[in-house]
Amino acid sequence: MANRSIQITDTLYDYMIANSVREPQILAELRAETAKLPMAMMQIGPEQGQFMALLVRLIGARNIVEVGTFTGYSSLAMALASKDAKITCCDISEEFTAIARRYWAKAGVAERIDLKLGPAADTLQGLIDRGAKGKVDFAFIDADKTNYERYYELVLELLRPGGLVAIDNVLWGGEVANPAISDKDTVAIRTLNRRVFADERVDLSLVPIGDGLTLARKRP
């Protein structure tokens, strides 16, 4: 029995995708279009999208917040996972989210997704100020890394007891474990990882999927 996570080679990754990922055609189309963009590396993989969709179903999430939308793959995956879920998306790019809007409409989920263009911290604080505190079931954070701590704290206010936040890129290509690397993004992610680890308000699991995904459940 293995006592640590298996190393995922390209061959094993291809096998995993071929034998476990049931990607809807519209998500595959969005992923293919996004792959042509210079910033394509910002998009999550199909196995992570499917994992997040499963989490949405498992906890019966109906009120979802996403911090960082890009071209809409993760939000579309979550919207397709539940016919009742409403998603508030935070982003600053009209260019990339225009692609998201097109695919949301094509999938018939656009009416359940509220895109807020502007600084995400302002959007999250606005939700809190308008009475959404403690009413969010699931949140996904995948935006500018230097603001991760701030997003985490605001999202934690929004989450209901038992609600779940998923935080992307927490392994940062392995650079978080390299003491020789000290750029702002890497330091910000290290700081966030330590903060969540020490946070007694949540239950925690760091899952080595994609670029590392931290799951934190708000304790009742």
C-alpha positions as CSV (number, residue, x, y, z in Angstrom):
1,M,0.0,0.0,0.0
2,A,1.3,3.4,-1.0
3,N,2.1,5.8,1.9
4,R,2.3,8.9,-0.2
5,S,0.7,10.4,-3.3
6,I,1.8,8.7,-6.5
7,Q,3.9,10.6,-9.0
8,I,1.7,11.5,-12.0
9,T,3.7,11.0,-15.3
10,D,2.4,12.2,-18.6
11,T,1.5,8.6,-19.5
12,L,-0.3,8.0,-16.2
13,Y,-2.1,11.4,-16.5
14,D,-3.4,10.4,-19.9
15,Y,-4.6,7.1,-18.5
16,M,-6.4,8.9,-15.7
17,I,-8.1,11.3,-18.0
18,A,-9.1,8.5,-20.4
19,N,-10.5,6.3,-17.6
20,S,-12.1,8.7,-15.2
21,V,-13.0,12.1,-16.7
22,R,-16.5,12.4,-18.1
23,E,-16.2,15.8,-19.6
24,P,-19.3,17.3,-21.2
25,Q,-18.8,18.3,-24.8
26,I,-19.3,22.0,-24.1
27,L,-16.6,21.9,-21.5
28,A,-14.3,20.2,-23.9
29,E,-15.0,22.9,-26.5
30,L,-14.3,25.6,-24.0
31,R,-11.1,24.0,-22.9
32,A,-10.0,23.7,-26.5
33,E,-10.7,27.3,-27.3
34,T,-8.9,28.5,-24.1
35,A,-5.9,26.3,-25.0
36,K,-5.2,28.7,-27.9
37,L,-4.8,31.7,-25.7
38,P,-1.4,33.0,-24.4
39,M,-2.7,32.7,-20.8
40,A,-4.1,29.2,-21.3
41,M,-2.1,27.9,-18.3
42,M,-4.6,29.7,-16.0
43,Q,-7.3,27.2,-16.8
44,I,-7.9,24.3,-14.5
45,G,-7.7,20.8,-15.9
46,P,-10.7,18.6,-16.7
47,E,-10.0,16.3,-13.8
48,Q,-10.1,19.2,-11.4
49,G,-13.3,20.5,-12.9
50,Q,-14.9,17.2,-12.5
51,F,-13.7,17.0,-8.9
52,M,-15.2,20.4,-8.1
53,A,-18.4,19.4,-9.7
54,L,-18.5,16.3,-7.5
55,L,-17.9,18.5,-4.4
56,V,-20.8,20.7,-5.4
57,R,-23.1,17.7,-5.7
58,L,-21.8,16.1,-2.5
59,I,-22.6,19.1,-0.3
60,G,-25.7,20.1,-2.2
61,A,-24.3,23.6,-3.0
62,R,-26.9,26.1,-4.2
63,N,-25.1,29.4,-3.4
64,I,-21.5,29.5,-4.9
65,V,-18.9,32.2,-5.1
66,E,-16.0,32.1,-7.5
67,V,-13.0,34.4,-7.2
68,G,-11.2,34.4,-10.5
69,T,-13.2,33.2,-13.5
70,F,-10.9,33.5,-16.6
71,T,-12.8,31.9,-19.5
72,G,-15.4,30.2,-17.3
73,Y,-14.4,26.6,-17.2
74,S,-14.7,26.1,-13.5
75,S,-17.9,28.1,-13.2
76,L,-19.5,26.2,-16.0
77,A,-18.5,22.8,-14.5
78,M,-20.1,23.8,-11.2
79,A,-23.2,25.2,-12.9
80,L,-23.7,22.0,-14.9
81,A,-23.3,20.0,-11.7
82,S,-26.5,21.4,-10.2
83,K,-29.7,22.7,-11.7
84,D,-30.3,24.9,-8.7
85,A,-26.9,26.4,-8.0
86,K,-26.5,30.1,-8.4
87,I,-22.9,31.4,-8.9
88,T,-21.4,34.8,-8.2
89,C,-18.2,35.2,-10.3
90,C,-15.6,37.8,-9.5
91,D,-13.1,38.9,-12.2
92,I,-11.5,42.0,-13.7
93,S,-11.1,40.9,-17.4
94,E,-13.9,41.8,-19.8
95,E,-11.9,40.0,-22.6
96,F,-11.6,36.6,-21.0
97,T,-15.0,36.6,-19.3
98,A,-16.6,37.5,-22.7
99,I,-15.6,33.9,-23.6
100,A,-17.2,32.6,-20.4
101,R,-20.4,34.5,-21.1
102,R,-20.7,32.9,-24.5
103,Y,-20.3,29.4,-23.2
104,W,-22.6,30.0,-20.2
105,A,-25.3,31.1,-22.7
106,K,-24.6,28.1,-25.0
107,A,-25.0,25.7,-22.1
108,G,-28.2,27.4,-20.9
109,V,-26.8,28.3,-17.5
110,A,-26.2,32.1,-18.0
111,E,-29.3,33.1,-15.9
112,R,-27.8,31.4,-12.9
113,I,-24.4,33.1,-13.1
114,D,-23.9,36.7,-11.9
115,L,-20.6,38.0,-13.2
116,K,-19.2,40.9,-11.2
117,L,-16.4,42.8,-13.0
118,G,-14.1,44.7,-10.6
119,P,-11.7,44.0,-7.7
120,A,-12.8,40.8,-6.1
121,A,-12.3,42.0,-2.5
122,D,-14.7,44.8,-3.1
123,T,-17.3,42.4,-4.6
124,L,-16.9,40.0,-1.6
125,Q,-17.2,42.8,0.9
126,G,-20.3,44.1,-1.0
127,L,-21.9,40.6,-0.6
128,I,-21.2,40.7,3.1
129,D,-22.6,44.2,3.4
130,R,-25.8,43.2,1.6
131,G,-26.5,40.3,4.0
132,A,-24.8,37.3,2.4
133,K,-22.7,36.5,5.5
134,G,-23.0,32.9,6.4
135,K,-25.1,32.0,3.3
136,V,-22.6,30.6,0.8
137,D,-22.3,26.9,0.5
138,F,-19.2,26.6,-1.7
139,A,-16.4,29.0,-2.8
140,F,-13.5,28.6,-5.3
141,I,-10.5,31.0,-5.1
142,D,-8.3,31.1,-8.1
143,A,-7.1,34.7,-8.7
144,D,-4.2,37.0,-8.0
145,K,-2.0,35.2,-5.4
146,T,-0.9,38.3,-3.4
147,N,-4.5,38.8,-2.3
148,Y,-5.2,35.2,-1.4
149,E,-5.2,35.8,2.4
150,R,-7.7,38.6,2.0
151,Y,-10.0,36.6,-0.3
152,Y,-9.8,33.7,2.2
153,E,-10.9,35.8,5.1
154,L,-13.8,37.4,3.2
155,V,-14.9,34.0,1.8
156,L,-14.8,32.5,5.3
157,E,-17.2,35.2,6.4
158,L,-19.6,34.4,3.6
159,L,-19.5,30.6,4.1
160,R,-22.2,29.0,6.1
161,P,-21.2,26.6,8.9
162,G,-20.2,23.4,7.1
163,G,-19.6,25.3,3.9
164,L,-16.5,24.6,1.8
165,V,-13.8,26.7,0.2
166,A,-11.4,25.3,-2.5
167,I,-8.2,27.3,-3.0
168,D,-6.2,26.7,-6.2
169,N,-2.5,26.7,-6.9
170,V,-1.4,26.1,-3.3
171,L,1.6,23.9,-4.4
172,W,2.6,26.5,-7.1
173,G,4.5,24.1,-9.3
174,G,6.5,22.9,-6.3
175,E,8.0,26.4,-5.7
176,V,6.4,26.7,-2.3
177,A,8.8,24.0,-1.1
178,N,11.9,25.7,-2.5
179,P,13.4,28.2,0.0
180,A,15.5,29.7,-2.7
181,I,12.4,31.2,-4.4
182,S,11.0,34.3,-2.7
183,D,8.9,36.2,-5.3
184,K,5.7,37.9,-4.1
185,D,3.3,35.2,-5.5
186,T,5.2,32.3,-4.0
187,V,5.6,34.0,-0.6
188,A,1.9,34.9,-0.6
189,I,0.9,31.3,-1.2
190,R,3.3,30.0,1.5
191,T,1.8,32.5,3.9
192,L,-1.8,31.5,3.0
193,N,-0.9,27.8,3.4
194,R,0.5,28.4,6.9
195,R,-2.5,30.5,7.8
196,V,-5.1,27.9,6.8
197,F,-3.1,25.1,8.5
198,A,-3.1,27.0,11.8
199,D,-6.8,28.1,11.4
200,E,-8.9,26.3,14.0
201,R,-12.1,27.7,12.3
202,V,-11.8,25.1,9.5
203,D,-11.2,21.4,8.8
204,L,-8.4,21.1,6.2
205,S,-7.2,18.9,3.4
206,L,-4.6,19.8,0.8
207,V,-5.3,17.7,-2.3
208,P,-2.5,17.2,-4.9
209,I,-4.7,17.6,-7.9
210,G,-3.8,20.1,-10.6
211,D,-1.4,22.6,-9.1
212,G,-2.6,21.8,-5.5
213,L,-6.0,22.4,-4.2
214,T,-6.7,23.2,-0.5
215,L,-10.2,22.3,0.8
216,A,-11.2,24.0,4.0
217,R,-14.6,23.3,5.6
218,K,-15.9,26.0,8.0
219,R,-16.5,24.4,11.3
220,P,-20.0,24.9,12.9
